[in-house]
Amino acid sequence: MIRYALTCADGHRFESWFQSASAFDTLLKSGHVSCSLCGNRDVSKALMAPSVATDRPEGSGAPAPDEGSENAAAPAGRPL
């Protein structure tokens, strides 16, 4: 499954899930993808930031203790 951020020609932004990238392309070409707000079928993918896992605690904007220094030692049990 893949989630896309989508935009219609009227500027509405929405998200939808698809079985695969090729499934999205097939559905779009056949007219089966439409705006969830107005029904417009002129839909395109919008820029979407990926979700990336980190070792930082959630909500922390500060770098992890070993970041920011090239000479910092790796914590015990953590590979370089």
HTML snippet that shows the backbone in 3Dmol.js (N, CA, C, O; Angstrom):
<script src="https://3Dmol.org/build/3Dmol-min.js"></script>
<div id="view" style="width:600px;height:400px;position:relative"></div>
<script>
const pdb = `
ATOM      1  N   MET A   1       0.849  -1.185   0.000  1.00  0.00           N
ATOM      2  CA  MET A   1       0.000   0.000   0.000  1.00  0.00           C
ATOM      3  C   MET A   1       0.889   1.241   0.000  1.00  0.00           C
ATOM      4  O   MET A   1       1.961   1.268   0.605  1.00  0.00           O
ATOM      5  N   ILE A   2       0.409   2.257  -0.694  1.00  0.00           N
ATOM      6  CA  ILE A   2       1.140   3.521  -0.767  1.00  0.00           C
ATOM      7  C   ILE A   2       0.149   4.667  -0.598  1.00  0.00           C
ATOM      8  O   ILE A   2      -0.957   4.638  -1.138  1.00  0.00           O
ATOM      9  N   ARG A   3       0.564   5.667   0.154  1.00  0.00           N
ATOM     10  CA  ARG A   3      -0.286   6.836   0.404  1.00  0.00           C
ATOM     11  C   ARG A   3       0.250   8.006  -0.408  1.00  0.00           C
ATOM     12  O   ARG A   3       1.448   8.285  -0.391  1.00  0.00           O
ATOM     13  N   TYR A   4      -0.634   8.683  -1.112  1.00  0.00           N
ATOM     14  CA  TYR A   4      -0.251   9.856  -1.881  1.00  0.00           C
ATOM     15  C   TYR A   4      -0.990  11.083  -1.372  1.00  0.00           C
ATOM     16  O   TYR A   4      -2.167  11.013  -1.018  1.00  0.00           O
ATOM     17  N   ALA A   5      -0.290  12.201  -1.339  1.00  0.00           N
ATOM     18  CA  ALA A   5      -0.918  13.501  -1.154  1.00  0.00           C
ATOM     19  C   ALA A   5      -1.327  13.941  -2.549  1.00  0.00           C
ATOM     20  O   ALA A   5      -0.509  13.915  -3.469  1.00  0.00           O
ATOM     21  N   LEU A   6      -2.558  14.338  -2.719  1.00  0.00           N
ATOM     22  CA  LEU A   6      -3.094  14.684  -4.037  1.00  0.00           C
ATOM     23  C   LEU A   6      -3.655  16.100  -4.026  1.00  0.00           C
ATOM     24  O   LEU A   6      -4.025  16.630  -2.978  1.00  0.00           O
ATOM     25  N   THR A   7      -3.711  16.708  -5.218  1.00  0.00           N
ATOM     26  CA  THR A   7      -4.278  18.041  -5.395  1.00  0.00           C
ATOM     27  C   THR A   7      -5.156  18.019  -6.633  1.00  0.00           C
ATOM     28  O   THR A   7      -4.781  17.447  -7.657  1.00  0.00           O
ATOM     29  N   CYS A   8      -6.335  18.645  -6.541  1.00  0.00           N
ATOM     30  CA  CYS A   8      -7.186  18.734  -7.731  1.00  0.00           C
ATOM     31  C   CYS A   8      -6.947  20.083  -8.407  1.00  0.00           C
ATOM     32  O   CYS A   8      -6.276  20.952  -7.850  1.00  0.00           O
ATOM     33  N   ALA A   9      -7.494  20.252  -9.601  1.00  0.00           N
ATOM     34  CA  ALA A   9      -7.316  21.480 -10.373  1.00  0.00           C
ATOM     35  C   ALA A   9      -7.919  22.693  -9.664  1.00  0.00           C
ATOM     36  O   ALA A   9      -7.558  23.829  -9.972  1.00  0.00           O
ATOM     37  N   ASP A  10      -8.838  22.461  -8.714  1.00  0.00           N
ATOM     38  CA  ASP A  10      -9.446  23.564  -7.960  1.00  0.00           C
ATOM     39  C   ASP A  10      -8.632  23.918  -6.716  1.00  0.00           C
ATOM     40  O   ASP A  10      -9.014  24.807  -5.955  1.00  0.00           O
ATOM     41  N   GLY A  11      -7.502  23.218  -6.509  1.00  0.00           N
ATOM     42  CA  GLY A  11      -6.620  23.538  -5.385  1.00  0.00           C
ATOM     43  C   GLY A  11      -6.898  22.795  -4.095  1.00  0.00           C
ATOM     44  O   GLY A  11      -6.241  23.055  -3.087  1.00  0.00           O
ATOM     45  N   HIS A  12      -7.848  21.882  -4.098  1.00  0.00           N
ATOM     46  CA  HIS A  12      -8.123  21.096  -2.893  1.00  0.00           C
ATOM     47  C   HIS A  12      -7.013  20.070  -2.685  1.00  0.00           C
ATOM     48  O   HIS A  12      -6.570  19.424  -3.634  1.00  0.00           O
ATOM     49  N   ARG A  13      -6.568  19.926  -1.445  1.00  0.00           N
ATOM     50  CA  ARG A  13      -5.530  18.952  -1.115  1.00  0.00           C
ATOM     51  C   ARG A  13      -6.161  17.839  -0.290  1.00  0.00           C
ATOM     52  O   ARG A  13      -6.949  18.100   0.620  1.00  0.00           O
ATOM     53  N   PHE A  14      -5.811  16.596  -0.612  1.00  0.00           N
ATOM     54  CA  PHE A  14      -6.334  15.441   0.120  1.00  0.00           C
ATOM     55  C   PHE A  14      -5.358  14.287  -0.032  1.00  0.00           C
ATOM     56  O   PHE A  14      -4.444  14.349  -0.854  1.00  0.00           O
ATOM     57  N   GLU A  15      -5.543  13.251   0.741  1.00  0.00           N
ATOM     58  CA  GLU A  15      -4.682  12.071   0.681  1.00  0.00           C
ATOM     59  C   GLU A  15      -5.521  10.842   0.374  1.00  0.00           C
ATOM     60  O   GLU A  15      -6.714  10.795   0.673  1.00  0.00           O
ATOM     61  N   SER A  16      -4.876   9.846  -0.230  1.00  0.00           N
ATOM     62  CA  SER A  16      -5.556   8.589  -0.509  1.00  0.00           C
ATOM     63  C   SER A  16      -4.533   7.461  -0.580  1.00  0.00           C
ATOM     64  O   SER A  16      -3.368   7.680  -0.912  1.00  0.00           O
ATOM     65  N   TRP A  17      -4.984   6.270  -0.266  1.00  0.00           N
ATOM     66  CA  TRP A  17      -4.146   5.069  -0.308  1.00  0.00           C
ATOM     67  C   TRP A  17      -4.416   4.288  -1.586  1.00  0.00           C
ATOM     68  O   TRP A  17      -5.549   4.225  -2.063  1.00  0.00           O
ATOM     69  N   PHE A  18      -3.348   3.688  -2.140  1.00  0.00           N
ATOM     70  CA  PHE A  18      -3.463   2.876  -3.346  1.00  0.00           C
ATOM     71  C   PHE A  18      -2.671   1.594  -3.156  1.00  0.00           C
ATOM     72  O   PHE A  18      -1.733   1.549  -2.359  1.00  0.00           O
ATOM     73  N   GLN A  19      -3.044   0.561  -3.881  1.00  0.00           N
ATOM     74  CA  GLN A  19      -2.381  -0.731  -3.768  1.00  0.00           C
ATOM     75  C   GLN A  19      -0.912  -0.638  -4.152  1.00  0.00           C
ATOM     76  O   GLN A  19      -0.069  -1.304  -3.550  1.00  0.00           O
ATOM     77  N   SER A  20      -0.595   0.190  -5.159  1.00  0.00           N
ATOM     78  CA  SER A  20       0.780   0.364  -5.623  1.00  0.00           C
ATOM     79  C   SER A  20       0.844   1.629  -6.466  1.00  0.00           C
ATOM     80  O   SER A  20      -0.186   2.219  -6.792  1.00  0.00           O
ATOM     81  N   ALA A  21       2.060   2.042  -6.819  1.00  0.00           N
ATOM     82  CA  ALA A  21       2.226   3.212  -7.685  1.00  0.00           C
ATOM     83  C   ALA A  21       1.595   2.964  -9.052  1.00  0.00           C
ATOM     84  O   ALA A  21       0.964   3.854  -9.620  1.00  0.00           O
ATOM     85  N   SER A  22       1.767   1.757  -9.575  1.00  0.00           N
ATOM     86  CA  SER A  22       1.178   1.453 -10.885  1.00  0.00           C
ATOM     87  C   SER A  22      -0.349   1.395 -10.810  1.00  0.00           C
ATOM     88  O   SER A  22      -1.027   1.748 -11.775  1.00  0.00           O
ATOM     89  N   ALA A  23      -0.890   0.957  -9.685  1.00  0.00           N
ATOM     90  CA  ALA A  23      -2.353   0.946  -9.514  1.00  0.00           C
ATOM     91  C   ALA A  23      -2.886   2.378  -9.537  1.00  0.00           C
ATOM     92  O   ALA A  23      -3.926   2.644 -10.139  1.00  0.00           O
ATOM     93  N   PHE A  24      -2.175   3.301  -8.881  1.00  0.00           N
ATOM     94  CA  PHE A  24      -2.579   4.709  -8.919  1.00  0.00           C
ATOM     95  C   PHE A  24      -2.590   5.215 -10.355  1.00  0.00           C
ATOM     96  O   PHE A  24      -3.561   5.833 -10.789  1.00  0.00           O
ATOM     97  N   ASP A  25      -1.508   4.953 -11.098  1.00  0.00           N
ATOM     98  CA  ASP A  25      -1.413   5.419 -12.483  1.00  0.00           C
ATOM     99  C   ASP A  25      -2.549   4.874 -13.342  1.00  0.00           C
ATOM    100  O   ASP A  25      -3.133   5.598 -14.148  1.00  0.00           O
ATOM    101  N   THR A  26      -2.857   3.585 -13.160  1.00  0.00           N
ATOM    102  CA  THR A  26      -3.941   2.949 -13.930  1.00  0.00           C
ATOM    103  C   THR A  26      -5.289   3.579 -13.595  1.00  0.00           C
ATOM    104  O   THR A  26      -6.071   3.895 -14.492  1.00  0.00           O
ATOM    105  N   LEU A  27      -5.561   3.763 -12.297  1.00  0.00           N
ATOM    106  CA  LEU A  27      -6.828   4.361 -11.875  1.00  0.00           C
ATOM    107  C   LEU A  27      -6.956   5.807 -12.345  1.00  0.00           C
ATOM    108  O   LEU A  27      -8.034   6.235 -12.760  1.00  0.00           O
ATOM    109  N   LEU A  28      -5.854   6.562 -12.280  1.00  0.00           N
ATOM    110  CA  LEU A  28      -5.875   7.950 -12.714  1.00  0.00           C
ATOM    111  C   LEU A  28      -6.170   8.052 -14.215  1.00  0.00           C
ATOM    112  O   LEU A  28      -7.005   8.855 -14.632  1.00  0.00           O
ATOM    113  N   LYS A  29      -5.486   7.241 -15.021  1.00  0.00           N
ATOM    114  CA  LYS A  29      -5.683   7.267 -16.479  1.00  0.00           C
ATOM    115  C   LYS A  29      -7.101   6.868 -16.879  1.00  0.00           C
ATOM    116  O   LYS A  29      -7.629   7.348 -17.882  1.00  0.00           O
ATOM    117  N   SER A  30      -7.716   5.982 -16.085  1.00  0.00           N
ATOM    118  CA  SER A  30      -9.065   5.526 -16.430  1.00  0.00           C
ATOM    119  C   SER A  30     -10.163   6.411 -15.830  1.00  0.00           C
ATOM    120  O   SER A  30     -11.349   6.120 -15.986  1.00  0.00           O
ATOM    121  N   GLY A  31      -9.764   7.502 -15.137  1.00  0.00           N
ATOM    122  CA  GLY A  31     -10.752   8.442 -14.608  1.00  0.00           C
ATOM    123  C   GLY A  31     -11.393   8.034 -13.299  1.00  0.00           C
ATOM    124  O   GLY A  31     -12.445   8.561 -12.938  1.00  0.00           O
ATOM    125  N   HIS A  32     -10.786   7.111 -12.585  1.00  0.00           N
ATOM    126  CA  HIS A  32     -11.370   6.628 -11.337  1.00  0.00           C
ATOM    127  C   HIS A  32     -10.833   7.326 -10.090  1.00  0.00           C
ATOM    128  O   HIS A  32     -11.211   6.964  -8.976  1.00  0.00           O
ATOM    129  N   VAL A  33      -9.959   8.320 -10.257  1.00  0.00           N
ATOM    130  CA  VAL A  33      -9.454   9.093  -9.118  1.00  0.00           C
ATOM    131  C   VAL A  33     -10.074  10.481  -9.214  1.00  0.00           C
ATOM    132  O   VAL A  33      -9.953  11.153 -10.239  1.00  0.00           O
ATOM    133  N   SER A  34     -10.738  10.907  -8.140  1.00  0.00           N
ATOM    134  CA  SER A  34     -11.354  12.233  -8.133  1.00  0.00           C
ATOM    135  C   SER A  34     -11.154  12.883  -6.770  1.00  0.00           C
ATOM    136  O   SER A  34     -10.882  12.207  -5.777  1.00  0.00           O
ATOM    137  N   CYS A  35     -11.292  14.188  -6.739  1.00  0.00           N
ATOM    138  CA  CYS A  35     -11.145  14.966  -5.508  1.00  0.00           C
ATOM    139  C   CYS A  35     -12.208  14.542  -4.501  1.00  0.00           C
ATOM    140  O   CYS A  35     -13.387  14.421  -4.836  1.00  0.00           O
ATOM    141  N   SER A  36     -11.775  14.320  -3.274  1.00  0.00           N
ATOM    142  CA  SER A  36     -12.718  13.901  -2.236  1.00  0.00           C
ATOM    143  C   SER A  36     -13.597  15.061  -1.776  1.00  0.00           C
ATOM    144  O   SER A  36     -14.586  14.839  -1.078  1.00  0.00           O
ATOM    145  N   LEU A  37     -13.257  16.291  -2.152  1.00  0.00           N
ATOM    146  CA  LEU A  37     -14.052  17.446  -1.731  1.00  0.00           C
ATOM    147  C   LEU A  37     -15.030  17.930  -2.798  1.00  0.00           C
ATOM    148  O   LEU A  37     -16.167  18.280  -2.483  1.00  0.00           O
ATOM    149  N   CYS A  38     -14.590  17.953  -4.072  1.00  0.00           N
ATOM    150  CA  CYS A  38     -15.460  18.512  -5.108  1.00  0.00           C
ATOM    151  C   CYS A  38     -15.764  17.546  -6.257  1.00  0.00           C
ATOM    152  O   CYS A  38     -16.618  17.833  -7.095  1.00  0.00           O
ATOM    153  N   GLY A  39     -15.069  16.404  -6.300  1.00  0.00           N
ATOM    154  CA  GLY A  39     -15.319  15.426  -7.350  1.00  0.00           C
ATOM    155  C   GLY A  39     -14.548  15.661  -8.636  1.00  0.00           C
ATOM    156  O   GLY A  39     -14.695  14.885  -9.581  1.00  0.00           O
ATOM    157  N   ASN A  40     -13.724  16.714  -8.707  1.00  0.00           N
ATOM    158  CA  ASN A  40     -12.935  17.012  -9.904  1.00  0.00           C
ATOM    159  C   ASN A  40     -12.000  15.846 -10.202  1.00  0.00           C
ATOM    160  O   ASN A  40     -11.322  15.341  -9.307  1.00  0.00           O
ATOM    161  N   ARG A  41     -11.966  15.421 -11.464  1.00  0.00           N
ATOM    162  CA  ARG A  41     -11.116  14.286 -11.848  1.00  0.00           C
ATOM    163  C   ARG A  41      -9.744  14.718 -12.366  1.00  0.00           C
ATOM    164  O   ARG A  41      -8.921  13.874 -12.721  1.00  0.00           O
ATOM    165  N   ASP A  42      -9.498  16.026 -12.411  1.00  0.00           N
ATOM    166  CA  ASP A  42      -8.188  16.543 -12.803  1.00  0.00           C
ATOM    167  C   ASP A  42      -7.325  16.584 -11.540  1.00  0.00           C
ATOM    168  O   ASP A  42      -7.216  17.614 -10.876  1.00  0.00           O
ATOM    169  N   VAL A  43      -6.712  15.434 -11.225  1.00  0.00           N
ATOM    170  CA  VAL A  43      -5.977  15.235  -9.973  1.00  0.00           C
ATOM    171  C   VAL A  43      -4.516  14.941 -10.287  1.00  0.00           C
ATOM    172  O   VAL A  43      -4.204  14.261 -11.264  1.00  0.00           O
ATOM    173  N   SER A  44      -3.628  15.460  -9.447  1.00  0.00           N
ATOM    174  CA  SER A  44      -2.201  15.163  -9.595  1.00  0.00           C
ATOM    175  C   SER A  44      -1.584  14.933  -8.216  1.00  0.00           C
ATOM    176  O   SER A  44      -2.132  15.348  -7.194  1.00  0.00           O
ATOM    177  N   LYS A  45      -0.436  14.266  -8.213  1.00  0.00           N
ATOM    178  CA  LYS A  45       0.280  14.038  -6.964  1.00  0.00           C
ATOM    179  C   LYS A  45       0.862  15.360  -6.478  1.00  0.00           C
ATOM    180  O   LYS A  45       1.357  16.164  -7.267  1.00  0.00           O
ATOM    181  N   ALA A  46       0.795  15.568  -5.173  1.00  0.00           N
ATOM    182  CA  ALA A  46       1.379  16.747  -4.559  1.00  0.00           C
ATOM    183  C   ALA A  46       2.680  16.345  -3.879  1.00  0.00           C
ATOM    184  O   ALA A  46       2.904  15.165  -3.610  1.00  0.00           O
ATOM    185  N   LEU A  47       3.531  17.317  -3.604  1.00  0.00           N
ATOM    186  CA  LEU A  47       4.773  17.058  -2.902  1.00  0.00           C
ATOM    187  C   LEU A  47       4.451  16.567  -1.501  1.00  0.00           C
ATOM    188  O   LEU A  47       3.615  17.148  -0.809  1.00  0.00           O
ATOM    189  N   MET A  48       5.112  15.499  -1.087  1.00  0.00           N
ATOM    190  CA  MET A  48       4.819  14.901   0.211  1.00  0.00           C
ATOM    191  C   MET A  48       6.127  14.521   0.881  1.00  0.00           C
ATOM    192  O   MET A  48       6.964  13.856   0.271  1.00  0.00           O
ATOM    193  N   ALA A  49       6.312  14.932   2.117  1.00  0.00           N
ATOM    194  CA  ALA A  49       7.517  14.585   2.873  1.00  0.00           C
ATOM    195  C   ALA A  49       7.394  13.162   3.400  1.00  0.00           C
ATOM    196  O   ALA A  49       6.356  12.792   3.949  1.00  0.00           O
ATOM    197  N   PRO A  50       8.440  12.364   3.240  1.00  0.00           N
ATOM    198  CA  PRO A  50       8.385  10.991   3.742  1.00  0.00           C
ATOM    199  C   PRO A  50       8.464  10.948   5.259  1.00  0.00           C
ATOM    200  O   PRO A  50       9.026  11.845   5.887  1.00  0.00           O
ATOM    201  N   SER A  51       7.911   9.924   5.829  1.00  0.00           N
ATOM    202  CA  SER A  51       8.008   9.687   7.261  1.00  0.00           C
ATOM    203  C   SER A  51       9.282   8.887   7.498  1.00  0.00           C
ATOM    204  O   SER A  51       9.446   7.793   6.957  1.00  0.00           O
ATOM    205  N   VAL A  52      10.191   9.441   8.314  1.00  0.00           N
ATOM    206  CA  VAL A  52      11.486   8.815   8.545  1.00  0.00           C
ATOM    207  C   VAL A  52      11.658   8.520  10.022  1.00  0.00           C
ATOM    208  O   VAL A  52      11.461   9.400  10.860  1.00  0.00           O
ATOM    209  N   ALA A  53      12.025   7.289  10.347  1.00  0.00           N
ATOM    210  CA  ALA A  53      12.252   6.909  11.738  1.00  0.00           C
ATOM    211  C   ALA A  53      13.606   7.429  12.205  1.00  0.00           C
ATOM    212  O   ALA A  53      14.584   7.381  11.459  1.00  0.00           O
ATOM    213  N   THR A  54      13.664   7.924  13.435  1.00  0.00           N
ATOM    214  CA  THR A  54      14.917   8.398  14.015  1.00  0.00           C
ATOM    215  C   THR A  54      15.069   7.847  15.421  1.00  0.00           C
ATOM    216  O   THR A  54      14.138   7.258  15.970  1.00  0.00           O
ATOM    217  N   ASP A  55      16.250   8.042  16.004  1.00  0.00           N
ATOM    218  CA  ASP A  55      16.501   7.641  17.384  1.00  0.00           C
ATOM    219  C   ASP A  55      16.129   8.749  18.366  1.00  0.00           C
ATOM    220  O   ASP A  55      16.218   8.555  19.578  1.00  0.00           O
ATOM    221  N   ARG A  56      15.720   9.894  17.859  1.00  0.00           N
ATOM    222  CA  ARG A  56      15.378  11.035  18.714  1.00  0.00           C
ATOM    223  C   ARG A  56      14.031  10.803  19.382  1.00  0.00           C
ATOM    224  O   ARG A  56      13.130  10.203  18.797  1.00  0.00           O
ATOM    225  N   PRO A  57      13.905  11.289  20.620  1.00  0.00           N
ATOM    226  CA  PRO A  57      12.588  11.216  21.264  1.00  0.00           C
ATOM    227  C   PRO A  57      11.603  12.090  20.496  1.00  0.00           C
ATOM    228  O   PRO A  57      11.981  13.135  19.966  1.00  0.00           O
ATOM    229  N   GLU A  58      10.346  11.671  20.434  1.00  0.00           N
ATOM    230  CA  GLU A  58       9.340  12.442  19.706  1.00  0.00           C
ATOM    231  C   GLU A  58       9.212  13.832  20.293  1.00  0.00           C
ATOM    232  O   GLU A  58       9.246  14.010  21.511  1.00  0.00           O
ATOM    233  N   GLY A  59       9.063  14.820  19.414  1.00  0.00           N
ATOM    234  CA  GLY A  59       8.886  16.187  19.855  1.00  0.00           C
ATOM    235  C   GLY A  59      10.192  16.888  20.179  1.00  0.00           C
ATOM    236  O   GLY A  59      10.186  18.082  20.480  1.00  0.00           O
ATOM    237  N   SER A  60      11.296  16.188  20.127  1.00  0.00           N
ATOM    238  CA  SER A  60      12.586  16.790  20.432  1.00  0.00           C
ATOM    239  C   SER A  60      13.201  17.349  19.169  1.00  0.00           C
ATOM    240  O   SER A  60      13.454  16.609  18.219  1.00  0.00           O
ATOM    241  N   GLY A  61      13.444  18.652  19.150  1.00  0.00           N
ATOM    242  CA  GLY A  61      14.101  19.265  18.021  1.00  0.00           C
ATOM    243  C   GLY A  61      15.616  19.227  18.164  1.00  0.00           C
ATOM    244  O   GLY A  61      16.347  19.539  17.224  1.00  0.00           O
ATOM    245  N   ALA A  62      16.078  18.842  19.346  1.00  0.00           N
ATOM    246  CA  ALA A  62      17.519  18.810  19.610  1.00  0.00           C
ATOM    247  C   ALA A  62      18.134  17.563  18.993  1.00  0.00           C
ATOM    248  O   ALA A  62      17.492  16.514  18.951  1.00  0.00           O
ATOM    249  N   PRO A  63      19.381  17.665  18.508  1.00  0.00           N
ATOM    250  CA  PRO A  63      20.043  16.482  17.958  1.00  0.00           C
ATOM    251  C   PRO A  63      20.336  15.462  19.047  1.00  0.00           C
ATOM    252  O   PRO A  63      20.499  15.809  20.217  1.00  0.00           O
ATOM    253  N   ALA A  64      20.401  14.212  18.648  1.00  0.00           N
ATOM    254  CA  ALA A  64      20.769  13.150  19.583  1.00  0.00           C
ATOM    255  C   ALA A  64      22.175  13.430  20.102  1.00  0.00           C
ATOM    256  O   ALA A  64      22.939  14.108  19.416  1.00  0.00           O
ATOM    257  N   PRO A  65      22.550  12.940  21.282  1.00  0.00           N
ATOM    258  CA  PRO A  65      23.824  13.274  21.904  1.00  0.00           C
ATOM    259  C   PRO A  65      25.044  13.041  21.023  1.00  0.00           C
ATOM    260  O   PRO A  65      26.017  13.785  21.140  1.00  0.00           O
ATOM    261  N   ASP A  66      25.034  12.036  20.142  1.00  0.00           N
ATOM    262  CA  ASP A  66      26.213  11.742  19.333  1.00  0.00           C
ATOM    263  C   ASP A  66      26.208  12.483  17.995  1.00  0.00           C
ATOM    264  O   ASP A  66      27.139  12.319  17.207  1.00  0.00           O
ATOM    265  N   GLU A  67      25.190  13.289  17.722  1.00  0.00           N
ATOM    266  CA  GLU A  67      25.124  14.019  16.463  1.00  0.00           C
ATOM    267  C   GLU A  67      25.826  15.359  16.597  1.00  0.00           C
ATOM    268  O   GLU A  67      25.932  15.919  17.688  1.00  0.00           O
ATOM    269  N   GLY A  68      26.300  15.859  15.470  1.00  0.00           N
ATOM    270  CA  GLY A  68      26.879  17.176  15.450  1.00  0.00           C
ATOM    271  C   GLY A  68      28.370  17.191  15.711  1.00  0.00           C
ATOM    272  O   GLY A  68      28.998  18.240  15.565  1.00  0.00           O
ATOM    273  N   SER A  69      28.951  16.089  16.086  1.00  0.00           N
ATOM    274  CA  SER A  69      30.385  16.025  16.318  1.00  0.00           C
ATOM    275  C   SER A  69      30.951  14.828  15.589  1.00  0.00           C
ATOM    276  O   SER A  69      30.522  13.696  15.807  1.00  0.00           O
ATOM    277  N   GLU A  70      31.922  15.082  14.719  1.00  0.00           N
ATOM    278  CA  GLU A  70      32.513  13.981  13.960  1.00  0.00           C
ATOM    279  C   GLU A  70      33.319  13.047  14.852  1.00  0.00           C
ATOM    280  O   GLU A  70      33.507  11.879  14.514  1.00  0.00           O
ATOM    281  N   ASN A  71      33.796  13.549  15.987  1.00  0.00           N
ATOM    282  CA  ASN A  71      34.659  12.760  16.863  1.00  0.00           C
ATOM    283  C   ASN A  71      33.888  12.109  18.007  1.00  0.00           C
ATOM    284  O   ASN A  71      34.491  11.472  18.871  1.00  0.00           O
ATOM    285  N   ALA A  72      32.586  12.256  18.025  1.00  0.00           N
ATOM    286  CA  ALA A  72      31.808  11.661  19.117  1.00  0.00           C
ATOM    287  C   ALA A  72      31.848  10.150  19.032  1.00  0.00           C
ATOM    288  O   ALA A  72      31.754   9.573  17.949  1.00  0.00           O
ATOM    289  N   ALA A  73      31.988   9.518  20.180  1.00  0.00           N
ATOM    290  CA  ALA A  73      32.024   8.049  20.227  1.00  0.00           C
ATOM    291  C   ALA A  73      30.607   7.508  20.110  1.00  0.00           C
ATOM    292  O   ALA A  73      29.662   8.118  20.611  1.00  0.00           O
ATOM    293  N   ALA A  74      30.459   6.364  19.447  1.00  0.00           N
ATOM    294  CA  ALA A  74      29.163   5.734  19.330  1.00  0.00           C
ATOM    295  C   ALA A  74      28.772   5.144  20.687  1.00  0.00           C
ATOM    296  O   ALA A  74      29.630   4.596  21.379  1.00  0.00           O
ATOM    297  N   PRO A  75      27.509   5.242  21.081  1.00  0.00           N
ATOM    298  CA  PRO A  75      27.068   4.633  22.337  1.00  0.00           C
ATOM    299  C   PRO A  75      27.329   3.125  22.325  1.00  0.00           C
ATOM    300  O   PRO A  75      27.340   2.490  21.271  1.00  0.00           O
ATOM    301  N   ALA A  76      27.536   2.574  23.507  1.00  0.00           N
ATOM    302  CA  ALA A  76      27.813   1.147  23.632  1.00  0.00           C
ATOM    303  C   ALA A  76      26.706   0.331  22.982  1.00  0.00           C
ATOM    304  O   ALA A  76      25.526   0.621  23.182  1.00  0.00           O
ATOM    305  N   GLY A  77      27.065  -0.676  22.216  1.00  0.00           N
ATOM    306  CA  GLY A  77      26.088  -1.562  21.591  1.00  0.00           C
ATOM    307  C   GLY A  77      25.508  -1.027  20.296  1.00  0.00           C
ATOM    308  O   GLY A  77      24.693  -1.692  19.657  1.00  0.00           O
ATOM    309  N   ARG A  78      25.920   0.164  19.905  1.00  0.00           N
ATOM    310  CA  ARG A  78      25.384   0.761  18.676  1.00  0.00           C
ATOM    311  C   ARG A  78      26.496   0.782  17.628  1.00  0.00           C
ATOM    312  O   ARG A  78      27.543   1.383  17.868  1.00  0.00           O
ATOM    313  N   PRO A  79      26.299   0.149  16.484  1.00  0.00           N
ATOM    314  CA  PRO A  79      27.337   0.110  15.453  1.00  0.00           C
ATOM    315  C   PRO A  79      27.623   1.498  14.878  1.00  0.00           C
ATOM    316  O   PRO A  79      26.753   2.368  14.854  1.00  0.00           O
ATOM    317  N   LEU A  80      28.837   1.680  14.425  1.00  0.00           N
ATOM    318  CA  LEU A  80      29.209   2.953  13.811  1.00  0.00           C
ATOM    319  C   LEU A  80      28.557   3.111  12.471  1.00  0.00           C
ATOM    320  O   LEU A  80      28.756   4.126  11.804  1.00  0.00           O
TER     321      LEU A  80
END
`;
const viewer = $3Dmol.createViewer("view");
viewer.addModel(pdb, "pdb");
viewer.setStyle({}, {cartoon: {color: "spectrum"}});
viewer.zoomTo();
viewer.render();
</script>
